[in-house]
Amino acid sequence: MAVLVIADHDNASLKDATHKTVTAAQKLSGDVDVLVAGTNTAAIAAEAAKIAGVRRVLAAESAELGQGLAEAFEALVVPLMANYDAVLTPATSQGKNISPRIAAKLDVAQISDVVEVVDANTFVRPIYAGNALETVQSSDAKKVITVRPTVFKAAAEGGSAKVETIAAPAAPAKVKFIGQEIVKSARPELSGAKIVVSGGRAMGSAEEFQRVIEPLADKLGAAVGASRAAVDAGYAPNDYQVGQTGKVVAPELYVAIGISGAIQHLAGMKDSKVIVAINKDPDAPIFQVADYGLVADYKAAVPEVMDELSKIGK
Amino acid sequence: MKVLVPVKRVIDYNVKARVKADQTGVDLANVKMSMNPFCEIAVEEAVRLKEKGVATEVVAVSVGPTQAQETLRTALAMGADRAILVQTDQDLEPLAVAKVLKAIVAEENPELVVMGKQAIDGDNNATGQMLAALLDWPQATFASALEVGGGKAKVTREVDGGLQTIEATLPAVVTADLRLNEPRYASLPNIMKAKKKPLDVKELGSLGVDTGSRLKVVKVTEPPKRAGGIKVETAADLVSKLKNEAGVL
């Protein structure tokens, strides 16, 4: 049985989520192919070919694939599935957009947000915002799976798979790309960052959020995150949101500042290796998951942490 | 233009789900149930389209047990015109729900389906995309803004790293993300009025749709708990522990 991984990329470079999804795919089969669909695919496919254990890389180039239109991905992937027993996509917003459409066309269930591959038919996935883990056994002949990339180790480099160009489908007739605003940032990307510094509602304003959270993040070379409360209050942009309804992160170090730790936020960061919480409320639920808790007003504590970091050369 | 809004009855957003001791699922006995928050946003958006004169009728539909009538009454109180319950005690998977909704779309002929991007119980984030696929309609998922006019839906979508705008030719399926709007609270007079609005109950079996399950739930367990950490007294202590003990700096 061969399996297909749909690569995560931004039409410029391959994202690490692809390597992690390959690891999940390798638990299903030794024959893993990677599909790179979008624009600038020659360069991205060459990167994918270096992932150890990948059998073949398929590259399909079109503007609509590059725009992530689900209808284009459906037209591309559904016919390819004659050759595969499973298709795995990282559970990014793009993966979540396209994968169920492919599943429905194949008349199979989607197994969403898989965190563990037990065997070729059995998978574990979080439900109820991560408050429960469901083990499901699929009876479908073909599996359509989205993978929570943060829980899988990235597959190593060192492979030299063959790259094969395949035809892209015609542009979808009923949907058209108008434009996009992608936030440009010198900081690492939130979902793949090794360190994340997040601010909560306690910041009180967008200015305060920028004044407190961003310098600390920059000092640590970290990505910036926010709780839903902070995003809803307008202190931080939408794509900073960490939580069940935002991004799920699992960095080496997660620093939560002025975040109480609502269930929905914990669902997005509780798999981080080390969690630090700074909050003036000693009873804040965030302290129940924090490895290191500092009960203090962030206004005093963050500048002190900055000073201490300077002392150790950060 | 008719707008169809599928809604789901789920555990209330503020209630912590508890796994049953026998690992067969999550304990929902005597737990507060409400409309899925993303479905509320979808209802609100549909009602706003009607208030703007874009939509002429808003029809709410739910696939679920008798008690889902309460959820539909909430949609009616928010401003939906009428409701349909496809009654079943089975816990249907997203693909099955999409097939049921396709059958309802065939009866109702809406030009737009607006629904939540995911339900907070199964967290699948799949039904809207599946419905669009089964209907061969365009989809616009994770909407944070929606404009409808001239036979098109212009949708701003939340994507990785920012926002994307696409234009879908109607009929289409739009799934609502959190920031699409802030749903209203139904007023008492509207709650009273909602009791008199039509609510049609159909048996699932009457639709002739294959709703067989494809996934067998082997078990439902609690996630591993994080071992409790320690409290540090000072910022210096914190940085020292992160460097020397945790080794993450």
Boltz contact constraints between the chains, C-beta under 6 A:
constraints:
  - contact:
      token1: [A, 70]
      token2: [B, 139]
      max_distance: 6.0
  - contact:
      token1: [A, 92]
      token2: [B, 160]
      max_distance: 6.0
  - contact:
      token1: [A, 93]
      token2: [B, 159]
      max_distance: 6.0
  - contact:
      token1: [A, 93]
      token2: [B, 160]
      max_distance: 6.0
  - contact:
      token1: [A, 94]
      token2: [B, 160]
      max_distance: 6.0
  - contact:
      token1: [A, 96]
      token2: [B, 125]
      max_distance: 6.0
  - contact:
      token1: [A, 97]
      token2: [B, 141]
      max_distance: 6.0
  - contact:
      token1: [A, 100]
      token2: [B, 126]
      max_distance: 6.0
  - contact:
      token1: [A, 100]
      token2: [B, 129]
      max_distance: 6.0
  - contact:
      token1: [A, 100]
      token2: [B, 130]
      max_distance: 6.0
  - contact:
      token1: [A, 101]
      token2: [B, 129]
      max_distance: 6.0
  - contact:
      token1: [A, 101]
      token2: [B, 133]
      max_distance: 6.0
  - contact:
      token1: [A, 104]
      token2: [B, 130]
      max_distance: 6.0
  - contact:
      token1: [A, 104]
      token2: [B, 133]
      max_distance: 6.0
  - contact:
      token1: [A, 104]
      token2: [B, 134]
      max_distance: 6.0
  - contact:
      token1: [A, 105]
      token2: [B, 133]
      max_distance: 6.0
  - contact:
      token1: [A, 109]
      token2: [B, 93]
      max_distance: 6.0
  - contact:
      token1: [A, 109]
      token2: [B, 95]
      max_distance: 6.0
  - contact:
      token1: [A, 109]
      token2: [B, 214]
      max_distance: 6.0
  - contact:
      token1: [A, 109]
      token2: [B, 215]
      max_distance: 6.0
  - contact:
      token1: [A, 110]
      token2: [B, 126]
      max_distance: 6.0
  - contact:
      token1: [A, 112]
      token2: [B, 124]
      max_distance: 6.0
  - contact:
      token1: [A, 127]
      token2: [B, 122]
      max_distance: 6.0
  - contact:
      token1: [A, 127]
      token2: [B, 123]
      max_distance: 6.0
  - contact:
      token1: [A, 128]
      token2: [B, 17]
      max_distance: 6.0
  - contact:
      token1: [A, 128]
      token2: [B, 26]
      max_distance: 6.0
  - contact:
      token1: [A, 131]
      token2: [B, 17]
      max_distance: 6.0
  - contact:
      token1: [A, 132]
      token2: [B, 17]
      max_distance: 6.0
  - contact:
      token1: [A, 132]
      token2: [B, 19]
      max_distance: 6.0
  - contact:
      token1: [A, 132]
      token2: [B, 26]
      max_distance: 6.0
  - contact:
      token1: [A, 132]
      token2: [B, 220]
      max_distance: 6.0
  - contact:
      token1: [A, 133]
      token2: [B, 221]
      max_distance: 6.0
  - contact:
      token1: [A, 133]
      token2: [B, 223]
      max_distance: 6.0
  - contact:
      token1: [A, 134]
      token2: [B, 220]
      max_distance: 6.0
  - contact:
      token1: [A, 135]
      token2: [B, 218]
      max_distance: 6.0
  - contact:
      token1: [A, 135]
      token2: [B, 219]
      max_distance: 6.0
  - contact:
      token1: [A, 136]
      token2: [B, 215]
      max_distance: 6.0
  - contact:
      token1: [A, 136]
      token2: [B, 217]
      max_distance: 6.0
  - contact:
      token1: [A, 137]
      token2: [B, 216]
      max_distance: 6.0
  - contact:
      token1: [A, 137]
      token2: [B, 218]
      max_distance: 6.0
  - contact:
      token1: [A, 138]
      token2: [B, 215]
      max_distance: 6.0
  - contact:
      token1: [A, 139]
      token2: [B, 214]
      max_distance: 6.0
  - contact:
      token1: [A, 140]
      token2: [B, 214]
      max_distance: 6.0
  - contact:
      token1: [A, 174]
      token2: [B, 138]
      max_distance: 6.0
  - contact:
      token1: [A, 174]
      token2: [B, 169]
      max_distance: 6.0
  - contact:
      token1: [A, 175]
      token2: [B, 138]
      max_distance: 6.0
  - contact:
      token1: [A, 175]
      token2: [B, 166]
      max_distance: 6.0
  - contact:
      token1: [A, 175]
      token2: [B, 168]
      max_distance: 6.0
  - contact:
      token1: [A, 176]
      token2: [B, 167]
      max_distance: 6.0
  - contact:
      token1: [A, 177]
      token2: [B, 166]
      max_distance: 6.0
  - contact:
      token1: [A, 178]
      token2: [B, 165]
      max_distance: 6.0
  - contact:
      token1: [A, 178]
      token2: [B, 166]
      max_distance: 6.0
  - contact:
      token1: [A, 178]
      token2: [B, 167]
      max_distance: 6.0
  - contact:
      token1: [A, 179]
      token2: [B, 165]
      max_distance: 6.0
  - contact:
      token1: [A, 180]
      token2: [B, 164]
      max_distance: 6.0
  - contact:
      token1: [A, 181]
      token2: [B, 162]
      max_distance: 6.0
  - contact:
      token1: [A, 181]
      token2: [B, 163]
      max_distance: 6.0
  - contact:
      token1: [A, 182]
      token2: [B, 161]
      max_distance: 6.0
  - contact:
      token1: [A, 182]
      token2: [B, 162]
      max_distance: 6.0
  - contact:
      token1: [A, 183]
      token2: [B, 161]
      max_distance: 6.0
  - contact:
      token1: [A, 183]
      token2: [B, 162]
      max_distance: 6.0
  - contact:
      token1: [A, 239]
      token2: [B, 161]
      max_distance: 6.0
  - contact:
      token1: [A, 245]
      token2: [B, 178]
      max_distance: 6.0
  - contact:
      token1: [A, 252]
      token2: [B, 248]
      max_distance: 6.0
  - contact:
      token1: [A, 253]
      token2: [B, 248]
      max_distance: 6.0
  - contact:
      token1: [A, 274]
      token2: [B, 246]
      max_distance: 6.0
  - contact:
      token1: [A, 274]
      token2: [B, 248]
      max_distance: 6.0
  - contact:
      token1: [A, 289]
      token2: [B, 226]
      max_distance: 6.0
  - contact:
      token1: [A, 290]
      token2: [B, 229]
      max_distance: 6.0
  - contact:
      token1: [A, 291]
      token2: [B, 229]
      max_distance: 6.0
  - contact:
      token1: [A, 292]
      token2: [B, 229]
      max_distance: 6.0
  - contact:
      token1: [A, 292]
      token2: [B, 232]
      max_distance: 6.0
  - contact:
      token1: [A, 292]
      token2: [B, 238]
      max_distance: 6.0
  - contact:
      token1: [A, 292]
      token2: [B, 241]
      max_distance: 6.0
  - contact:
      token1: [A, 293]
      token2: [B, 231]
      max_distance: 6.0
  - contact:
      token1: [A, 294]
      token2: [B, 232]
      max_distance: 6.0
  - contact:
      token1: [A, 294]
      token2: [B, 238]
      max_distance: 6.0
  - contact:
      token1: [A, 301]
      token2: [B, 235]
      max_distance: 6.0
  - contact:
      token1: [A, 304]
      token2: [B, 235]
      max_distance: 6.0
  - contact:
      token1: [A, 305]
      token2: [B, 235]
      max_distance: 6.0
  - contact:
      token1: [A, 308]
      token2: [B, 235]
      max_distance: 6.0
  - contact:
      token1: [A, 308]
      token2: [B, 236]
      max_distance: 6.0
  - contact:
      token1: [A, 308]
      token2: [B, 239]
      max_distance: 6.0
  - contact:
      token1: [A, 309]
      token2: [B, 239]
      max_distance: 6.0
  - contact:
      token1: [A, 312]
      token2: [B, 243]
      max_distance: 6.0
